[in-house]
Amino acid sequence: MKRTRHAVASACLALLGSAAARAAELPDMPWPKALRVEQASVQIDGRLDDAIWQRAPIHDSFIQLQPQDKKPARWRTTVQVVADRDALIFGIRCYDDAPEQIRAPLVRRDQVKRDQDYVVVFLDPMGQRRTAQFVRVGANGVVADGSIAAVDDVEDFAPDFDVKAAAHRLPDGYSIELRWPLSTLRYPYQGGADWRLMVGRSVPRDENVFIVSAPLTQDSLHNIAELQPIEGLGDLVQTVRERSFVELRPELTLRRHEERSAATPFMRQNDANLGLELKWRPRADWVIDATLNPDFSQVELDVPQLTGNTRFALQLTEKRPFFLESQDVTGKGQPDESGQARGLAAFYSRAITDPNWGLRATWRGAEAEGTFLSLRDKGGGRIFRSNAYETLEYLPQNLSSQVSFGRLHQQFEHWGAAGLVSIRDYGLGRHNWVLGTDFHANLSEQASMRGHVLMSSTTLGFDDEGTPLRQRAQNGSYVWLEGRHRTEDWANAFHVERLSPRFANDNGFVSQTGIQRLTAQINRRMGSQTMSLPGTSLSWPAYEFEWQLKLAQTSTLSDAQFGVPSGQVMERLVQPGVWFTSARKFEFWAHLGLDAQRARATSPLHQPRTVNLGFILNPSSWFSLFSIDYEFGQRLDVEADRLGRGQMLTVDGNFRFNLPARMALEWNQHLGWSDVRGPQHQRSLQEWLGQSLAVLHFTAQDSLRLILQQRGLSRVADASLEADRRHGSTQSLVYQHRDGLSSAFSVGYTHTRRQPGEAVQKEWFAKYSTVFGR
């Protein structure tokens, strides 16, 4: 016991010493200060020539974060903040000694990436560095916005805020003006902490530099760990917390739909849909959202994913505005690199297809927050019922349901906990209920933990033909735990999860049940290195270098319904590798797969051996992204239950071209290929996909978007499997005029063809929406 006490004391002293050493390495960075006025007279044109900018305090303390941290900022950047009764207004001046190298292409909203010059403002009106809203503004005024949560440290570009921004090019750089309305901020009515701020700047030269206005380092646990309080706001928070904001958004959609196939006659349908969305902020801590008869058809197609060699469903990104309000309060999860759910994911809004109406209330207090929503979904959508080896997907027609979800989260000093309820009621005694709790804790400046426990009860079942029926209640549970540890030398994470066989969450995303899994990701951070090619004089800098090791084992729980025994190892991963970054935001990785996989309960445990290589590169201003992810070796053909030589390749390329008359062309290309060879070395299974997305920008508000998309799968018949060949293609052409978030008009045409079956769908549509109020 005495030895244990000494060990604990030594560990605490080491942590304190590490924090003190880290603080000593960083310069003193003063807090930003705002100029408080009753009403600011600022024309948002990016020029910083209004008289008020002569009075606003200047903040110019920046430090480099990437590619190497703790370095003085090479490019001078100044930030000024003006606060009036309606908005925070930012004036940002970016000095550049090579202004001809500034990258400022016209791109779509939310496509302002690290291959471009931009500034970003992170704002935390809660003041607790748990969540933040952010807005990026490119050097030509294009906006990308969203939110970030400390628990997963992932920038989510789905939310959109009604900000107004402009940029102005100068002989020695550029300047930005950003007006951020207070009506878009979410903060407590009373007892809240000081609003916090961090400004960043991207300079995509050879080194792809990123500088920040706060003492953030790469060994920080998350990217909003060092947001600084804003001084000088005075009574602003108190004066606007009582103010009510109302926004009405009517939307009219006209659609003509035609469909035919070899098995069904020609069908034509004309629709006119009038919908309405309401957003009401009665006071600072409450937001009420309502939608009536919304048109939730997707304006932009989902990027296709390789799915032919897996039996599990893949997660898709949410794009519909009604579900994007305060997503962090729902405790949402994120898909991992394979498209599977990671994190809580207790509410997966893509499970809702076509609601008649919806109502949502969200509240934020100083130490607690909560949300509740209810919708009437008239569309059946996709309903998942899974087991250890596959996701069973049902597409019931005309199965309407009442969707309800609520979550209340309480925050304590270094940890927080929440309770949640999720209900999907299909009527006639058929339902899915989920109750649970989730928690998170900061164990130190370098370590954190989070997890959840969910319990489900389900009476909605399906017969062999997929017809919905009422069944005896089936109960299940889902336990998940994650730990993260990050220092200057290490970046480690572990996951433990257990999903019982009959767990289901029809308002969430559950692609696999009846398993228990343990995962560890161990990364040894070596700092900056000089890389060289053996036998040559070729060398290059590696700004970050890591030795990596991923370990995972998934085993089954007993499931008599599907004939799955208990304790059967279905997957074991041993994947050592290396990762580093270099100039032009070059990122390279190489991993060896010494794995074991089982295709089904009656199968042997195969031992595929693979090599995974990949890189990401920003080659130039016009060729902004080139990435390749390539895996080859002995791969498991899941359906055939055998190993064979195979490969999987994903290629992405982004191109930006400036055209005459200040127009621009944005072209994104996505390609995928996968195959596995059979016993005679013939290609027994292959899958391919591609998406070309081209956007012609006439102005910052007007664009013409073309999407060409195709995918196919081919399997050669053998003794155990029949031949299978599927192919589909989609073409979509859309013109859009968009004035920020206040109004949008789009008109377009989509043509889809699928084989076998010779199914053809054509759709013409026009959509207009506008905003009243504020």
C-alpha positions in Angstrom: 0.0 0.0 0.0 2.9 2.4 0.8 4.5 1.7 -2.5 1.1 2.4 -4.2 0.8 5.8 -2.5 4.4 6.7 -3.6 3.5 5.7 -7.2 0.4 7.8 -7.2 2.2 10.8 -5.7 5.0 10.4 -8.3 2.4 10.3 -11.1 0.7 13.4 -9.9 4.0 15.3 -9.6 4.9 14.1 -13.1 1.6 15.5 -14.5 2.1 18.8 -12.7 5.7 19.0 -13.9 4.5 18.2 -17.5 1.9 21.0 -17.3 4.4 23.4 -15.9 6.9 22.6 -18.6 4.3 23.0 -21.3 3.3 26.4 -19.9 6.9 27.5 -19.8 7.3 26.7 -23.5 4.4 29.0 -24.5 4.5 32.8 -24.8 2.2 35.0 -22.7 -0.9 35.4 -24.9 -3.3 38.2 -23.8 -7.1 37.8 -24.0 -9.0 39.4 -26.9 -10.9 42.6 -26.0 -14.1 43.9 -27.6 -15.4 47.4 -28.2 -18.9 47.6 -26.7 -21.3 50.0 -28.5 -25.1 50.3 -28.6 -25.3 50.2 -32.4 -22.3 49.7 -34.7 -22.4 51.4 -38.1 -20.4 48.9 -40.2 -20.9 48.0 -43.9 -19.9 44.4 -44.3 -17.7 44.7 -47.3 -14.4 43.4 -46.0 -12.6 46.7 -46.2 -12.1 47.7 -42.5 -12.5 51.4 -43.5 -15.5 52.2 -41.2 -14.7 54.7 -38.5 -15.4 52.2 -35.7 -12.3 50.2 -36.6 -10.2 53.1 -35.6 -11.5 52.7 -32.0 -11.7 48.9 -31.6 -8.8 47.3 -29.7 -6.3 45.3 -31.8 -5.4 41.7 -30.8 -2.3 40.5 -32.7 -1.0 37.7 -30.5 -0.8 34.5 -32.6 1.2 31.3 -32.3 1.8 28.5 -34.8 -0.1 25.3 -34.3 0.7 23.4 -37.5 2.8 21.9 -39.0 4.9 22.4 -35.9 3.5 24.0 -32.7 4.9 26.4 -30.2 6.5 28.5 -32.9 6.0 32.3 -33.4 3.6 33.1 -36.1 5.4 34.0 -39.3 2.5 36.1 -40.8 1.1 39.0 -38.8 -2.6 38.8 -38.2 -4.8 41.3 -36.3 -8.3 40.8 -34.8 -10.8 43.5 -33.7 -14.1 42.8 -32.1 -17.1 45.1 -31.9 -20.1 44.1 -29.9 -23.5 45.9 -30.3 -27.0 45.0 -29.2 -27.6 42.7 -32.2 -24.3 41.1 -33.2 -20.6 40.5 -32.7 -18.6 42.0 -35.6 -15.1 40.8 -36.3 -12.5 42.7 -38.4 -9.5 40.6 -39.3 -6.4 41.8 -41.2 -4.2 39.1 -42.7 -0.8 40.4 -43.8 1.1 38.5 -46.5 4.5 39.2 -48.0 3.6 37.1 -51.1 0.0 38.1 -51.8 0.1 36.6 -55.3 0.3 33.1 -53.6 -3.0 33.6 -51.7 -5.4 30.8 -52.6 -9.0 32.1 -52.8 -11.1 30.0 -55.2 -14.9 30.3 -55.4 -16.3 27.1 -53.8 -19.6 25.9 -52.3 -20.6 26.8 -48.8 -18.8 24.6 -46.2 -16.0 23.8 -48.7 -13.5 26.2 -47.3 -10.7 23.7 -46.5 -7.1 23.8 -45.5 -6.0 24.0 -49.1 -7.2 27.7 -49.1 -6.4 30.9 -47.3 -9.0 31.6 -44.7 -9.6 32.8 -41.1 -11.8 30.9 -38.7 -13.5 32.2 -35.6 -14.3 29.7 -32.8 -16.9 31.1 -30.4 -18.1 29.4 -27.1 -20.9 31.4 -25.6 -21.3 28.7 -22.9 -17.8 29.7 -21.8 -16.9 26.2 -20.7 -14.9 24.9 -23.6 -17.1 21.9 -24.1 -18.6 23.0 -27.4 -18.1 25.8 -29.8 -19.6 27.2 -32.9 -17.2 28.2 -35.7 -17.2 30.2 -39.0 -14.5 30.0 -41.6 -14.3 32.8 -44.1 -12.1 32.4 -47.2 -10.0 35.2 -48.7 -12.8 35.7 -51.2 -15.6 35.8 -48.7 -16.9 32.2 -49.0 -18.3 30.8 -45.7 -18.0 27.4 -44.0 -19.6 27.0 -40.6 -20.5 24.4 -38.1 -19.9 23.2 -34.5 -17.3 21.2 -32.6 -17.6 19.3 -29.3 -14.7 18.5 -27.0 -15.8 14.9 -26.4 -15.0 13.8 -30.0 -13.0 16.8 -31.3 -14.6 16.6 -34.7 -15.6 19.6 -36.8 -19.2 19.2 -37.9 -20.0 21.3 -41.0 -23.7 20.4 -41.1 -25.1 23.3 -39.0 -25.4 26.6 -40.8 -25.6 30.0 -39.1 -27.1 33.2 -40.6 -23.8 35.1 -40.6 -22.7 37.8 -43.1 -19.1 37.9 -44.2 -17.0 39.7 -46.9 -13.4 39.7 -47.9 -11.2 42.4 -49.6 -7.9 41.7 -51.3 -5.0 44.1 -50.5 -1.5 44.7 -51.9 -0.1 43.1 -48.7 -2.7 40.5 -47.9 -6.5 40.6 -47.3 -9.0 41.7 -44.8 -12.2 40.1 -43.5 -15.4 41.4 -42.0 -17.8 39.0 -40.2 -21.1 39.9 -38.6 -22.3 37.1 -36.3 -25.9 37.7 -35.1 -26.5 37.1 -31.4 -29.7 35.3 -32.3 -27.6 32.4 -33.6 -25.7 31.9 -30.3 -26.9 29.5 -27.6 -26.0 30.4 -24.0 -27.5 30.2 -20.5 -30.1 32.7 -19.2 -28.2 33.1 -16.0 -25.1 31.8 -14.3 -23.1 31.3 -17.5 -19.3 31.8 -17.8 -17.5 34.4 -19.9 -17.9 34.0 -23.7 -14.7 32.5 -25.1 -13.0 33.0 -28.4 -10.1 31.7 -30.6 -9.2 32.9 -34.1 -7.2 30.8 -36.5 -5.6 31.5 -39.9 -4.8 29.0 -42.6 -1.8 29.8 -44.9 -1.5 27.0 -47.5 2.0 27.4 -48.7 4.5 24.6 -49.0 4.3 24.0 -45.2 0.5 24.5 -44.9 0.7 26.7 -41.8 -2.1 27.1 -39.3 -1.8 29.8 -36.6 -4.1 30.5 -33.6 -4.7 33.3 -31.2 -4.7 31.1 -28.1 -2.0 29.0 -26.4 -3.1 25.8 -28.2 -0.6 22.9 -28.8 -0.7 19.6 -30.5 -0.7 17.7 -27.2 -3.9 19.5 -26.1 -6.7 17.0 -25.6 -9.0 18.8 -28.0 -8.9 21.8 -30.3 -11.1 24.1 -28.2 -9.2 23.4 -25.0 -7.6 26.9 -24.8 -10.3 29.3 -26.0 -9.9 32.6 -24.2 -12.5 34.9 -22.5 -13.5 38.0 -24.4 -13.0 41.1 -22.4 -15.0 44.3 -22.8 -18.5 42.8 -23.5 -19.9 44.7 -20.5 -23.6 44.2 -20.0 -24.1 42.7 -23.5 -25.1 39.2 -22.3 -27.5 40.6 -19.8 -29.2 43.0 -22.2 -29.9 40.4 -25.0 -30.7 37.4 -22.9 -34.4 38.5 -22.6 -34.7 39.3 -26.2 -36.9 37.1 -28.4 -36.0 36.2 -32.0 -38.5 34.6 -34.4 -37.7 33.2 -37.9 -40.3 31.8 -40.3 -39.1 30.0 -43.4 -41.8 29.0 -46.0 -40.7 26.6 -48.7 -42.4 25.8 -52.0 -41.4 22.7 -54.0 -42.8 21.7 -57.4 -41.9 18.3 -58.6 -42.6 16.0 -61.6 -41.6 12.3 -61.2 -41.6 9.6 -63.8 -40.7 5.9 -63.3 -40.7 2.8 -65.3 -39.2 -0.7 -65.1 -39.4 -4.1 -66.9 -41.8 -5.3 -64.2 -44.0 -2.3 -63.7 -45.9 0.0 -66.0 -45.0 3.6 -66.7 -45.9 6.0 -63.8 -46.0 9.8 -63.7 -46.8 12.0 -60.8 -46.9 15.8 -60.3 -46.6 17.3 -56.8 -46.7 20.7 -55.3 -45.5 20.9 -51.7 -45.8 23.9 -49.4 -43.8 23.6 -46.1 -43.1 25.8 -43.2 -40.3 25.9 -40.6 -40.3 28.0 -37.5 -37.4 28.9 -35.2 -38.2 30.8 -32.1 -35.8 31.9 -29.4 -38.0 33.2 -26.6 -34.9 34.0 -24.5 -31.2 33.2 -24.6 -31.4 29.6 -23.2 -34.5 28.3 -25.2 -34.9 27.5 -28.8 -38.2 26.1 -30.3 -38.1 24.5 -33.7 -41.2 23.4 -35.6 -41.7 22.1 -39.1 -44.9 21.4 -41.0 -45.1 19.3 -44.2 -41.3 19.7 -44.9 -39.8 18.6 -48.2 -36.8 16.5 -47.0 -35.7 15.3 -50.5 -31.9 15.6 -50.8 -30.7 18.4 -53.0 -27.2 16.8 -53.1 -26.6 13.1 -53.6 -24.7 11.1 -50.9 -21.2 10.1 -51.9 -21.3 6.3 -52.8 -19.5 3.9 -50.6 -18.1 0.4 -51.3 -20.5 -2.1 -49.8 -20.3 -5.3 -51.8 -18.0 -7.2 -49.5 -19.8 -6.5 -46.2 -23.0 -7.5 -44.6 -23.3 -4.4 -42.4 -25.2 -1.1 -43.1 -23.2 2.1 -43.4 -23.9 5.4 -41.8 -24.7 8.5 -43.8 -24.3 12.2 -43.0 -27.3 14.4 -42.1 -28.0 17.4 -44.3 -31.5 18.5 -43.4 -31.8 21.8 -41.5 -34.5 20.8 -39.0 -32.2 18.2 -37.4 -29.0 20.4 -37.2 -30.1 22.7 -34.4 -27.8 22.0 -31.3 -26.8 18.6 -32.5 -24.3 18.3 -29.6 -27.2 18.2 -27.1 -28.5 14.9 -28.7 -25.2 13.2 -27.9 -24.6 12.3 -31.6 -21.9 9.9 -32.6 -19.6 10.0 -35.7 -19.1 7.3 -38.3 -15.6 5.8 -38.4 -13.5 5.2 -41.5 -15.5 2.2 -42.5 -18.9 4.0 -42.1 -19.8 2.2 -38.9 -21.2 4.1 -35.9 -18.7 5.5 -33.4 -19.8 7.1 -30.1 -23.3 7.5 -28.7 -25.3 7.7 -31.9 -28.5 7.3 -29.8 -30.3 9.5 -32.3 -29.7 9.0 -36.0 -31.9 11.4 -37.9 -31.5 9.7 -41.3 -33.8 7.0 -39.9 -36.6 9.6 -40.3 -37.7 9.9 -43.9 -40.9 11.9 -44.6 -42.5 13.7 -41.6 -45.9 15.4 -41.7 -44.8 17.6 -38.8 -42.1 18.0 -36.2 -41.6 19.9 -33.0 -38.4 20.4 -31.0 -37.4 22.3 -27.8 -33.8 22.8 -26.7 -32.6 24.4 -23.5 -29.2 25.3 -22.3 -28.3 26.2 -18.7 -25.1 27.1 -17.0 -24.5 23.5 -15.9 -27.2 21.6 -17.7 -28.8 21.3 -21.1 -31.6 19.3 -22.7 -33.6 18.7 -25.8 -36.8 17.0 -26.7 -38.3 16.4 -30.2 -41.4 14.7 -31.5 -42.3 14.0 -35.2 -44.9 12.2 -37.2 -43.1 10.2 -39.8 -45.3 9.1 -42.6 -42.5 7.3 -44.5 -41.4 3.7 -43.6 -37.8 4.3 -44.3 -35.1 1.7 -43.5 -35.5 -0.3 -40.3 -32.4 -2.3 -39.2 -32.5 -5.6 -37.2 -28.9 -6.9 -36.8 -27.0 -9.8 -35.4 -23.3 -10.6 -35.0 -22.7 -11.3 -38.7 -25.0 -9.1 -40.7 -27.5 -6.2 -40.7 -31.0 -7.1 -41.8 -32.6 -4.2 -43.6 -36.3 -3.8 -44.0 -38.1 -1.3 -46.3 -41.8 -1.4 -45.1 -44.1 0.7 -47.2 -46.7 2.9 -45.5 -45.5 2.2 -42.0 -46.0 5.5 -40.3 -44.7 6.1 -36.8 -44.5 8.6 -34.0 -40.8 9.5 -33.2 -39.9 10.9 -29.8 -36.4 11.6 -28.4 -35.2 13.4 -25.3 -31.9 13.9 -23.5 -31.0 15.9 -20.4 -27.4 16.5 -19.6 -25.9 17.7 -16.3 -22.4 19.1 -16.1 -20.2 19.0 -13.0 -16.8 20.5 -12.6 -14.8 17.8 -14.4 -17.4 15.4 -15.5 -21.0 15.2 -16.8 -23.8 12.7 -17.1 -27.0 12.5 -19.1 -30.2 10.5 -19.3 -32.1 9.9 -22.5 -35.3 8.3 -23.8 -36.0 7.3 -27.4 -39.4 6.0 -28.6 -40.7 4.9 -32.0 -44.3 4.0 -31.9 -45.7 2.3 -35.0 -49.2 1.7 -33.6 -51.1 -1.5 -33.0 -48.8 -2.3 -30.1 -45.7 -2.2 -32.2 -42.9 0.0 -30.8 -39.2 0.3 -30.0 -38.2 2.0 -26.7 -34.7 2.9 -25.6 -33.7 4.2 -22.2 -30.2 5.0 -21.1 -27.5 7.2 -19.6 -24.2 8.5 -20.9 -21.3 10.2 -19.2 -17.9 11.9 -19.8 -15.1 12.9 -17.6 -11.8 14.8 -17.9 -9.3 12.9 -15.8 -6.5 15.4 -16.4 -5.3 17.8 -19.0 -4.2 14.8 -21.0 -6.8 12.1 -20.3 -10.6 11.8 -20.7 -13.2 9.1 -20.6 -16.8 8.8 -21.8 -19.4 6.0 -22.3 -23.0 5.0 -22.2 -25.4 2.3 -21.1 -28.6 1.8 -23.2 -31.5 -0.6 -22.7 -34.1 -1.4 -25.4 -37.5 -3.1 -25.6 -38.9 -3.9 -29.1 -42.3 -5.3 -30.2 -42.0 -4.5 -33.9 -40.9 -7.6 -35.8 -40.9 -8.9 -39.4 -42.0 -12.1 -41.0 -40.0 -14.0 -43.6 -41.4 -11.8 -46.3 -40.5 -8.6 -44.5 -44.0 -7.7 -43.4 -44.2 -5.8 -40.1 -45.9 -7.6 -37.3 -46.3 -7.4 -33.5 -44.0 -9.7 -31.6 -43.4 -10.5 -27.9 -41.2 -7.8 -26.4 -37.5 -8.5 -27.0 -35.1 -6.7 -24.7 -31.4 -5.8 -25.2 -28.6 -3.6 -23.9 -25.6 -1.6 -25.3 -22.6 -0.7 -23.1 -19.8 1.4 -24.6 -16.7 2.9 -23.0 -14.0 5.1 -24.5 -10.8 6.4 -23.0 -8.3 8.8 -24.5 -4.8 9.9 -23.5 -2.7 12.4 -25.3 0.7 13.9 -24.4 3.7 15.2 -26.3 4.9 11.6 -26.6 1.7 9.5 -26.8 -1.7 9.6 -28.4 -3.7 6.6 -27.3 -7.3 5.5 -27.2 -9.3 2.4 -26.2 -12.9 1.3 -26.6 -14.9 -1.4 -24.9 -18.4 -2.2 -26.1 -21.0 -4.9 -25.6 -24.2 -5.2 -27.6 -26.6 -7.9 -26.6 -28.3 -9.9 -29.4 -31.7 -8.3 -29.3 -30.7 -4.6 -28.8 -32.4 -2.3 -31.3 -32.7 1.5 -31.6 -35.0 2.5 -34.5 -34.2 6.2 -33.8 -30.5 5.5 -33.8 -28.0 3.5 -35.8 -27.3 -0.1 -34.9 -25.5 -2.2 -37.6 -24.3 -5.1 -35.4 -25.5 -6.8 -32.2 -24.6 -9.9 -30.2 -21.0 -9.0 -29.9 -18.4 -7.7 -27.5 -15.4 -5.8 -28.7 -12.2 -4.4 -27.3 -10.1 -2.0 -29.3 -6.8 -0.2 -28.5 -5.1 2.4 -30.7 -1.5 3.1 -29.5 0.4 5.9 -31.2 4.0 6.8 -30.2 4.6 10.4 -31.2 8.2 11.0 -32.3 7.9 14.7 -33.1 9.6 16.2 -36.1 12.0 14.0 -38.1 14.1 14.1 -41.2 13.1 11.4 -43.6 15.4 9.9 -46.2 15.3 7.3 -48.9 17.9 4.5 -48.3 20.7 4.5 -50.8 19.9 8.0 -52.1 20.6 11.6 -51.0 16.8 12.3 -51.1 15.5 13.6 -47.8 12.5 15.6 -46.6 11.1 16.9 -43.3 8.4 15.1 -41.3 6.6 17.6 -39.2 4.8 14.9 -37.2 5.9 11.3 -37.1 4.1 8.4 -35.3 4.5 4.7 -34.9 1.0 3.3 -34.7 -0.5 0.0 -33.5 -4.2 -0.9 -33.7 -5.4 -3.9 -31.7 -8.9 -5.2 -31.6 -10.9 -8.4 -30.9 -14.6 -9.0 -31.5 -16.2 -12.1 -30.1 -19.8 -13.2 -30.2 -22.5 -13.5 -27.5 -24.9 -16.5 -27.6 -27.7 -15.9 -30.0 -29.9 -19.0 -30.5 -32.2 -17.3 -33.0 -29.4 -17.0 -35.5 -27.4 -20.0 -34.4 -24.4 -18.0 -33.1 -22.5 -19.6 -30.2 -21.0 -17.7 -27.3 -17.3 -16.6 -27.2 -16.6 -17.2 -30.9 -13.9 -14.9 -32.2 -15.2 -13.2 -35.3 -12.5 -10.6 -35.9 -9.0 -10.0 -34.5 -7.0 -7.0 -35.7 -3.2 -6.6 -35.3 -2.2 -3.6 -37.4 1.2 -2.0 -36.8 2.1 0.9 -39.0 3.6 4.4 -39.5 2.2 7.8 -40.2 3.8 11.2 -40.9 3.0 14.6 -42.3 5.3 16.8 -44.5 5.2 19.8 -46.8 2.2 20.7 -48.9 0.1 19.1 -46.2 1.4 15.7 -47.3 0.1 13.0 -45.1 1.4 9.4 -45.5 0.5 6.1 -43.8 1.4 2.4 -44.1 -0.1 -0.4 -42.1 0.4 -4.1 -42.1 -2.8 -6.2 -41.4 -2.1 -9.4 -39.5 -5.8 -10.1 -38.9 -8.3 -12.9 -38.4 -11.9 -12.8 -39.7 -14.9 -15.1 -39.7 -17.6 -14.7 -42.3 -20.4 -16.5 -40.5 -21.0 -18.6 -37.4 -20.3 -21.9 -39.2 -17.1 -20.6 -40.9 -13.5 -21.2 -40.0 -11.4 -18.3 -38.7 -9.6 -17.0 -41.8 -6.3 -15.2 -41.5 -6.0 -12.5 -44.2 -2.7 -10.7 -44.7 -2.9 -7.2 -46.1 -0.9 -4.1 -46.6 -2.5 -0.7 -46.5 -0.8 2.3 -48.1 -2.2 5.8 -48.5 -1.4 9.5 -48.8 -3.1 12.9 -48.9 -1.5 15.8 -50.8 -2.3 19.4 -51.7 -0.2 19.7 -54.9 -1.0 23.2 -55.9 -3.6 26.0 -55.9 -5.6 24.5 -58.8 -5.0 20.9 -57.8 -6.1 21.3 -54.2 -6.4 17.6 -53.1 -5.1 14.3 -54.2 -5.5 11.2 -52.0 -5.1 7.5 -52.5 -6.0 4.7 -50.0 -4.9 1.3 -51.3 -5.1 -2.1 -49.6 -3.8 -5.3 -51.2 -3.0 -8.9 -50.2 -5.1 -11.8 -49.0 -8.7 -10.6 -48.5 -11.8 -12.3 -47.2 -14.6 -12.7 -49.7 -17.4 -12.6 -47.1 -20.2 -14.1 -49.2 -18.1 -16.9 -50.6 -16.4 -17.5 -47.2 -12.9 -17.9 -48.6 -9.6 -16.0 -48.9 -8.3 -14.8 -52.2 -5.9 -12.3 -53.6 -7.6 -8.9 -53.7 -7.4 -5.2 -53.5 -9.4 -2.1 -52.5 -8.6 1.3 -53.9 -10.1 4.7 -53.2 -9.0 7.8 -55.1 -10.1 11.4 -54.5 -9.1 14.5 -56.4 -10.3 18.1 -56.0 -9.6 20.8 -58.7 -10.2 24.5 -58.6 -10.0 26.7 -61.8 -10.5 30.5 -62.1 -12.3 31.4 -65.3 -12.8 34.7 -67.1 -15.4 37.2 -65.9 -14.6 36.2 -62.3 -16.2 32.8 -62.7 -14.8 29.6 -61.2 -15.0 25.9 -61.7 -14.9 23.4 -58.8 -14.5 19.8 -59.7 -14.4 16.9 -57.2 -13.7 13.3 -58.4 -14.3 10.2 -56.2 -13.4 6.7 -57.4 -13.5 3.3 -55.7 -12.6 -0.2 -56.7 -12.6 -3.5 -54.9 -12.0 -7.1 -56.0 -11.3 -10.6 -54.6 -10.0 -13.5 -56.8 -11.3 -17.1 -56.5 -9.5 -20.4 -56.2 -8.5 -20.4 -59.9 -7.2 -16.9 -59.6 -10.1 -15.5 -61.6 -11.8 -12.3 -60.4 -14.8 -13.7 -58.6 -16.1 -10.5 -57.0 -15.5 -6.9 -58.1 -17.2 -3.6 -57.2 -16.7 -0.2 -58.6 -18.1 3.3 -58.1 -17.5 6.8 -59.1 -18.8 10.3 -58.5 -17.9 13.4 -60.5 -19.2 16.7 -59.0 -18.6 19.8 -61.0 -19.8 23.3 -59.9 -19.6 26.3 -62.2 -19.8 29.4 -60.0 -21.1 32.4 -61.9 -20.9 34.6 -58.8 -20.7 33.9 -55.0 -24.5 33.5 -55.1 -25.2 31.7 -58.4 -24.0 28.3 -59.4 -24.7 25.4 -61.7 -23.9 21.9 -60.3 -23.5 18.7 -62.2 -23.2 15.3 -60.5 -22.4 12.1 -62.5 -22.5 9.0 -60.4 -22.3 5.3 -61.1 -21.7 2.1 -59.2 -21.6 -1.6 -60.1 -21.0 -5.0 -58.7 -20.2 -8.3 -60.5 -19.9 -11.8 -59.1 -18.9 -14.8 -61.2 -20.9 -18.0 -60.6 -19.2 -20.9 -59.0 -20.2 -24.2 -57.2 -21.6 -22.3 -54.2 -22.8 -19.0 -55.5 -24.9 -17.8 -58.4 -23.8 -15.1 -60.7 -24.7 -11.5 -59.8 -24.4 -8.4 -61.8 -25.8 -5.0 -60.7 -25.3 -1.5 -62.2 -26.7 1.9 -61.5 -26.1 5.4 -62.7 -27.4 8.8 -61.7 -27.1 12.2 -63.4 -28.2 15.4 -61.6 -28.1 19.0 -62.9 -29.1 21.8 -60.5 -29.0 25.6 -60.8 -29.0 27.4 -57.5 -29.2 31.1 -56.4 -28.5 31.5 -52.7 -28.4 34.8 -50.7 -26.8 33.5 -47.5 -29.4 31.7 -45.5 -32.1 34.2 -46.0 -33.4 32.9 -49.4 -32.6 30.2 -51.9 -33.9 29.1 -55.2 -33.0 26.0 -57.1 -34.2 24.2 -60.2 -33.0 20.9 -61.4 -33.3 17.5 -63.1 -32.2 14.0 -62.0 -32.1 10.8 -64.0 -31.4 7.4 -62.4 -31.1 4.0 -64.1 -30.7 0.7 -62.3 -30.0 -2.8 -63.6 -31.2 -5.6 -63.5 -34.8 -4.6 -64.0 -34.2 -1.7 -66.4 -35.6 0.6 -63.7 -35.5 4.3 -64.8 -36.5 7.3 -62.7 -36.7 10.9 -63.9 -37.4 13.9 -61.7 -37.7 17.7 -62.5 -38.0 20.0 -59.5 -38.1 23.7 -58.5 -37.7 24.8 -54.9 -37.9 28.3 -53.3 -37.5 29.2 -49.7 -37.1 32.6 -47.9 -36.9 33.8 -44.3 -39.1 36.3 -42.5 -38.4 37.7 -39.1 -35.4 38.0 -36.8 
